[in-house]
Amino acid sequence: MKRSSLIYGFNPHALCSAGKVFVPVCITPKELGRIGVPARKVERVMQELSRLVQADPTLDEPVVLLGLARQIAAQLL
């Protein structure tokens, strides 16, 4: 096995989020799909939105979260 495949063979974000509890957000994965977030990125966008809501509880409104989700999805795509 090559060393590079060992290093790059796992998701580094999985290690960062291990053991963390995410606050549920008021947006469903179906709504994220409607705004163009691919199914493979929905979980990551939900984690980022949860992190933002934990940092600032005033962001927990559907309109605000959809705008943030669009920006996060644009960065991830």
N, C-alpha and C positions, 0 to 999 in steps of 0.2 A: 504494500500500500504506500502510495506516495504521501509525503508529509503534507503537501498542499491540500490533498483531499481530506486529510484528517483535520486540518485547520479550518478549511472552508466547508466542511461537510455538515455543519450544524448551524442552526439559526442563533446568532448572538443575542437577539432580542428575547428569545425564550429564557435565557439565563438572567437577563435583567428583570424580567417580570415574574420570576419564580417565587412563589410564596406570598405575593402581594394580593390583597383583596381589592377588587375593582368595584366601585359604586355603580349600580345600574343607572343607565341614562334613559331619558324619555324618548329615544329614537329607536325604532326597530330596524333589524337588518333589511327588511323589505323596503323601508323608506330610503335606506342608504343605496340599495340597488336602483331605486327610481332616479336618484340623482347621478347615477353613473359609476358608483363604486363597484369594482369587480368583486365577485363572491370570495375570491382568495384574499382580498384586502379588508373585508368587512370586520373581521375579528380585531385586526390591528387598529383600524379607525375607531372601533368601539373602545378599545383600551386607551387610546389617546384622548378621546372625548371624556372618558371616565376620569383620567388623570387631570384634565382641565377643570372638570366640575369639582373634584376634590380640592383643587387649589383655589378656586373661586366659585362658591355656591351660587352666585348671582347669574352664572351662565346656564343654569339648568332650565332653560326655556327652549321649546322645540324650534322656534324660528332662529334663535341664536346658534343652537347646536347644528342645525342644517347648514348654516353658513360656514361654521367652523369645519364641518365634515367635508364640504366642498374643497376648502383650502387644504385640509390634510390629505384628501384623496389626490389632489393635484400634485402635492409634493411626493406622494408615494408612487404615482404612476410613471 
